[in-house]
């Protein structure tokens, strides 16, 4: 009889631990390379500075999923503030599951951990952004209770906009 792999588990990362730091970097690099990420790996400078920045940023919350000792998923989140609710919110900045384990509940586990942390911190909501054609992720988020954001029906859906900034000349 062959041995069976254990079910994945999700936990809050401790980025001071070398294994959690390595897992975070590996998963974020894989996500960056994914077509639903940036479509190319992290730039070398970003790869070198990502975990140190995450460790020092005061609102960082990272959650990792493992199967056995292998990192298989990540949710990188940051605390924010809702002025309309006068409460914290936990923004899910990045969520990624390795392709071999997609559809096997890893995303659900990560969302459960993120939600539990948000409730512990008494956050009012969990905002996130997702690519329009990332149907697999959209299904995971819908099953977790996420909906499109509408504050006032007549105003329509909230849209995510971005303005890239160039570094100031030195």
Buried (B, 14 or more C-beta within 10 A) or exposed (E): EEEEEEEBBBBBBEBEEEEBBEBBBBBBBBBBEBEBBEEEBBEEEBBEEBBEEBBEEEEBBBBBBBBEEBBBBBBBBBBEEEEEEEEBBBBBBBBBBBEEBBEBBBBBBBBBBBBEBBEEEEBBBBBBEBEEEBEEBBEBBEEBEBEEEEEEEEEEEEEEEEEEEEEEEE
